[in-house]
């Protein structure tokens, strides 16, 4: 007997298919659904209202393509769009190596993933800081000891890695953006240490990022109507604007900043880069005002511009 208040009844074949899904690589955890009783949940997601035959087709399609969401729910929405209860950004597609089936990504999995990324990021930050203390070689042969940068770089690196892992769930997207962030962390360390962005990092980064964009692997440009146009426009526009503003304001912009801006533009596109730069500029201004108020800096102190560009790139990667 169906439970009181349950939705329309399913026939035997449909109930059996739904009950078997946990054993076929998908989990069904719809609120109110009882596979043994053959009851669909009440409300807009009932199978009868969605047309039983159409719903069965959707279930088979999700089984074939491996599209459980990260909470382990099977999607039984209507039409070609996922149900509003489980939005599209909640999907975790299965890769070819998983044979179309992957374990559901639970909140516990995401938490562990983010914590692991933070630990790796902190360790990478320590290595980047110690590297920058020795390389590129200081003109006076001096090797910097431990100071505030030895804490600032690992903290910034851990935060960037954790935020990227939290923002991007797809493994390939995570790998690309974390590798991108790893290079930026090294550049942050060298710029804070010597106000230098080495060509050995900034120049190879340009063709590597361009290849990622051409292959369609750049998650920051995914979904744009003209991704290549946006990437090229930002890659050309960002360094030109930097050079123009430096000429007008009489700043101390270095060529390393210009070369880095090309890569950041390619990777981020116009919209993300502008948004990231605005956020990073405001945050940087606040930090400078605090340091001036604490008399750690003066109005005549030379401040590297690379950290602002790097912060802009990380923020751009985190924007929705």
WOWOLIN-V185462 format. One record per residue. N is the residue number from 1. RES is the residue in one letter. SS is DSSP state (helix for helix, strand for strand, loop for the rest). BURIAL is 1 if it has 9 or more other C-alpha atoms within 8 Angstrom, else 0. Layout:
n:N res:RES ss:SS burial:BURIAL
n:N res:RES ss:SS burial:BURIAL
This chain:
n:1 res:X ss:loop burial:0
n:2 res:X ss:loop burial:0
n:3 res:X ss:loop burial:0
n:4 res:X ss:loop burial:0
n:5 res:X ss:loop burial:0
n:6 res:X ss:loop burial:1
n:7 res:X ss:loop burial:1
n:8 res:X ss:loop burial:1
n:9 res:X ss:strand burial:1
n:10 res:X ss:loop burial:1
n:11 res:X ss:loop burial:0
n:12 res:X ss:helix burial:0
n:13 res:X ss:helix burial:0
n:14 res:X ss:helix burial:1
n:15 res:X ss:helix burial:1
n:16 res:X ss:helix burial:1
n:17 res:X ss:helix burial:0
n:18 res:X ss:helix burial:1
n:19 res:X ss:helix burial:1
n:20 res:X ss:helix burial:0
n:21 res:X ss:helix burial:1
n:22 res:X ss:helix burial:1
n:23 res:X ss:helix burial:0
n:24 res:X ss:helix burial:0
n:25 res:X ss:loop burial:1
n:26 res:X ss:loop burial:1
n:27 res:X ss:loop burial:1
n:28 res:X ss:loop burial:1
n:29 res:X ss:loop burial:0
n:30 res:X ss:loop burial:0
n:31 res:X ss:loop burial:0
n:32 res:X ss:loop burial:0
n:33 res:X ss:loop burial:1
n:34 res:X ss:strand burial:0
n:35 res:X ss:loop burial:1
n:36 res:X ss:loop burial:0
n:37 res:X ss:loop burial:0
n:38 res:X ss:loop burial:1
n:39 res:X ss:strand burial:1
n:40 res:X ss:loop burial:1
n:41 res:X ss:loop burial:1
n:42 res:X ss:loop burial:1
n:43 res:X ss:loop burial:0
n:44 res:X ss:loop burial:0
n:45 res:X ss:loop burial:1
n:46 res:X ss:loop burial:1
n:47 res:X ss:loop burial:1
n:48 res:X ss:loop burial:1
n:49 res:X ss:loop burial:0
n:50 res:X ss:loop burial:1
n:51 res:X ss:loop burial:0
n:52 res:X ss:helix burial:1
n:53 res:X ss:helix burial:0
n:54 res:X ss:helix burial:0
n:55 res:X ss:helix burial:1
n:56 res:X ss:helix burial:1
n:57 res:X ss:helix burial:0
n:58 res:X ss:helix burial:1
n:59 res:X ss:helix burial:1
n:60 res:X ss:helix burial:0
n:61 res:X ss:helix burial:0
n:62 res:X ss:helix burial:1
n:63 res:X ss:helix burial:1
n:64 res:X ss:helix burial:0
n:65 res:X ss:helix burial:1
n:66 res:X ss:loop burial:1
n:67 res:X ss:loop burial:1
n:68 res:X ss:loop burial:1
n:69 res:X ss:strand burial:1
n:70 res:X ss:loop burial:1
n:71 res:X ss:loop burial:1
n:72 res:X ss:loop burial:1
n:73 res:X ss:loop burial:1
n:74 res:X ss:loop burial:1
n:75 res:X ss:loop burial:1
n:76 res:X ss:loop burial:1
n:77 res:X ss:loop burial:1
n:78 res:X ss:loop burial:1
n:79 res:X ss:loop burial:0
n:80 res:X ss:loop burial:0
n:81 res:X ss:loop burial:0
n:82 res:X ss:loop burial:1
n:83 res:X ss:loop burial:1
n:84 res:X ss:loop burial:0
n:85 res:X ss:loop burial:0
n:86 res:X ss:loop burial:1
n:87 res:X ss:loop burial:1
n:88 res:X ss:helix burial:0
n:89 res:X ss:helix burial:0
n:90 res:X ss:helix burial:0
n:91 res:X ss:strand burial:1
n:92 res:X ss:loop burial:1
n:93 res:X ss:loop burial:1
n:94 res:X ss:loop burial:1
n:95 res:X ss:loop burial:0
n:96 res:X ss:helix burial:0
n:97 res:X ss:helix burial:0
n:98 res:X ss:helix burial:0
n:99 res:X ss:loop burial:0
n:100 res:X ss:loop burial:1
n:101 res:X ss:loop burial:1
n:102 res:X ss:loop burial:1
n:103 res:X ss:loop burial:0
n:104 res:X ss:loop burial:1
n:105 res:X ss:loop burial:1
n:106 res:X ss:loop burial:1
n:107 res:X ss:helix burial:0
n:108 res:X ss:helix burial:0
n:109 res:X ss:helix burial:0
n:110 res:X ss:helix burial:1
n:111 res:X ss:helix burial:0
n:112 res:X ss:helix burial:0
n:113 res:X ss:helix burial:1
n:114 res:X ss:helix burial:1
n:115 res:X ss:helix burial:1
n:116 res:X ss:helix burial:1
n:117 res:X ss:helix burial:1
n:118 res:X ss:helix burial:1
n:119 res:X ss:helix burial:1
n:120 res:X ss:helix burial:1
n:121 res:X ss:helix burial:1
n:122 res:X ss:helix burial:1
n:123 res:X ss:helix burial:1
n:124 res:X ss:helix burial:1
n:125 res:X ss:helix burial:1
n:126 res:X ss:helix burial:1
n:127 res:X ss:helix burial:0
n:128 res:X ss:helix burial:1
n:129 res:X ss:helix burial:1
n:130 res:X ss:helix burial:1
n:131 res:X ss:helix burial:0
n:132 res:X ss:helix burial:1
n:133 res:X ss:loop burial:1
n:134 res:X ss:loop burial:1
n:135 res:X ss:loop burial:0
n:136 res:X ss:loop burial:0
n:137 res:X ss:loop burial:0
n:138 res:X ss:loop burial:1
n:139 res:X ss:loop burial:0
n:140 res:X ss:loop burial:0
n:141 res:X ss:loop burial:0
n:142 res:X ss:loop burial:0
n:143 res:X ss:loop burial:0
n:144 res:X ss:loop burial:0
n:145 res:X ss:loop burial:0
n:146 res:X ss:loop burial:0
n:147 res:X ss:loop burial:0
n:148 res:X ss:loop burial:0
n:149 res:X ss:helix burial:1
n:150 res:X ss:helix burial:1
n:151 res:X ss:helix burial:1
n:152 res:X ss:helix burial:0
n:153 res:X ss:helix burial:1
n:154 res:X ss:helix burial:1
n:155 res:X ss:helix burial:1
n:156 res:X ss:helix burial:1
n:157 res:X ss:helix burial:1
n:158 res:X ss:helix burial:1
n:159 res:X ss:helix burial:1
n:160 res:X ss:helix burial:1
n:161 res:X ss:helix burial:1
n:162 res:X ss:helix burial:1
n:163 res:X ss:helix burial:1
n:164 res:X ss:helix burial:1
n:165 res:X ss:helix burial:1
n:166 res:X ss:helix burial:1
n:167 res:X ss:helix burial:0
n:168 res:X ss:loop burial:0
n:169 res:X ss:loop burial:1
n:170 res:X ss:loop burial:0
n:171 res:X ss:helix burial:0
n:172 res:X ss:helix burial:0
n:173 res:X ss:helix burial:1
n:174 res:X ss:helix burial:1
n:175 res:X ss:helix burial:0
n:176 res:X ss:helix burial:1
n:177 res:X ss:helix burial:1
n:178 res:X ss:helix burial:1
n:179 res:X ss:helix burial:0
n:180 res:X ss:helix burial:0
n:181 res:X ss:helix burial:1
n:182 res:X ss:helix burial:1
n:183 res:X ss:helix burial:1
n:184 res:X ss:helix burial:1
n:185 res:X ss:helix burial:1
n:186 res:X ss:helix burial:1
n:187 res:X ss:helix burial:1
n:188 res:X ss:helix burial:1
n:189 res:X ss:helix burial:1
n:190 res:X ss:helix burial:1
n:191 res:X ss:helix burial:1
n:192 res:X ss:helix burial:1
n:193 res:X ss:helix burial:1
n:194 res:X ss:helix burial:0
n:195 res:X ss:loop burial:1
n:196 res:X ss:loop burial:1
n:197 res:X ss:loop burial:1
n:198 res:X ss:loop burial:1
n:199 res:X ss:helix burial:0
n:200 res:X ss:helix burial:0
n:201 res:X ss:helix burial:1
n:202 res:X ss:helix burial:1
n:203 res:X ss:helix burial:1
n:204 res:X ss:helix burial:1
n:205 res:X ss:helix burial:1
n:206 res:X ss:helix burial:1
n:207 res:X ss:helix burial:0
n:208 res:X ss:helix burial:0
n:209 res:X ss:helix burial:1
n:210 res:X ss:helix burial:1
n:211 res:X ss:helix burial:0
n:212 res:X ss:helix burial:1
n:213 res:X ss:helix burial:1
n:214 res:X ss:helix burial:0
n:215 res:X ss:loop burial:0
n:216 res:X ss:loop burial:0
n:217 res:X ss:loop burial:0
n:218 res:X ss:loop burial:1
n:219 res:X ss:loop burial:0
n:220 res:X ss:loop burial:1
n:221 res:X ss:loop burial:1
n:222 res:X ss:loop burial:0
n:223 res:X ss:loop burial:0
n:224 res:X ss:loop burial:0
n:225 res:X ss:loop burial:0
n:226 res:X ss:loop burial:0
n:227 res:X ss:helix burial:1
n:228 res:X ss:helix burial:0
n:229 res:X ss:helix burial:0
n:230 res:X ss:helix burial:1
n:231 res:X ss:helix burial:1
n:232 res:X ss:helix burial:1
n:233 res:X ss:helix burial:1
n:234 res:X ss:helix burial:1
n:235 res:X ss:helix burial:1
n:236 res:X ss:helix burial:1
n:237 res:X ss:helix burial:1
n:238 res:X ss:helix burial:1
n:239 res:X ss:helix burial:1
n:240 res:X ss:helix burial:0
n:241 res:X ss:helix burial:0
n:242 res:X ss:helix burial:1
n:243 res:X ss:helix burial:1
n:244 res:X ss:helix burial:0
n:245 res:X ss:helix burial:1
n:246 res:X ss:helix burial:1
n:247 res:X ss:helix burial:0
n:248 res:X ss:helix burial:0
n:249 res:X ss:helix burial:0
n:250 res:X ss:loop burial:0
n:251 res:X ss:loop burial:0
n:252 res:X ss:loop burial:0
n:253 res:X ss:loop burial:1
n:254 res:X ss:loop burial:0
n:255 res:X ss:helix burial:0
n:256 res:X ss:helix burial:1
n:257 res:X ss:helix burial:1
n:258 res:X ss:helix burial:1
n:259 res:X ss:helix burial:1
n:260 res:X ss:helix burial:1
n:261 res:X ss:helix burial:1
n:262 res:X ss:helix burial:1
n:263 res:X ss:helix burial:1
n:264 res:X ss:helix burial:1
n:265 res:X ss:helix burial:1
n:266 res:X ss:helix burial:1
n:267 res:X ss:helix burial:1
n:268 res:X ss:helix burial:1
n:269 res:X ss:helix burial:1
n:270 res:X ss:helix burial:1
n:271 res:X ss:helix burial:0
n:272 res:X ss:helix burial:1
n:273 res:X ss:helix burial:1
n:274 res:X ss:helix burial:0
n:275 res:X ss:helix burial:1
n:276 res:X ss:helix burial:1
n:277 res:X ss:helix burial:1
n:278 res:X ss:helix burial:1
n:279 res:X ss:helix burial:1
n:280 res:X ss:helix burial:1
n:281 res:X ss:helix burial:1
n:282 res:X ss:helix burial:0
n:283 res:X ss:helix burial:0
n:284 res:X ss:helix burial:1
n:285 res:X ss:helix burial:0
n:286 res:X ss:helix burial:0
n:287 res:X ss:helix burial:0
n:288 res:X ss:helix burial:1
n:289 res:X ss:helix burial:0
n:290 res:X ss:helix burial:0
n:291 res:X ss:helix burial:1
n:292 res:X ss:helix burial:1
n:293 res:X ss:helix burial:0
n:294 res:X ss:loop burial:0
n:295 res:X ss:loop burial:0
n:296 res:X ss:loop burial:0
n:297 res:X ss:loop burial:1
n:298 res:X ss:loop burial:0
n:299 res:X ss:loop burial:0
n:300 res:X ss:loop burial:0
n:301 res:X ss:loop burial:0
n:302 res:X ss:loop burial:0
n:303 res:X ss:loop burial:0
n:304 res:X ss:loop burial:0
n:305 res:X ss:loop burial:0
n:306 res:X ss:helix burial:1
n:307 res:X ss:helix burial:1
n:308 res:X ss:helix burial:1
n:309 res:X ss:helix burial:1
n:310 res:X ss:helix burial:1
n:311 res:X ss:helix burial:1
n:312 res:X ss:helix burial:1
n:313 res:X ss:helix burial:1
n:314 res:X ss:helix burial:1
n:315 res:X ss:helix burial:1
n:316 res:X ss:helix burial:1
n:317 res:X ss:helix burial:1
n:318 res:X ss:helix burial:1
n:319 res:X ss:loop burial:0
n:320 res:X ss:loop burial:0
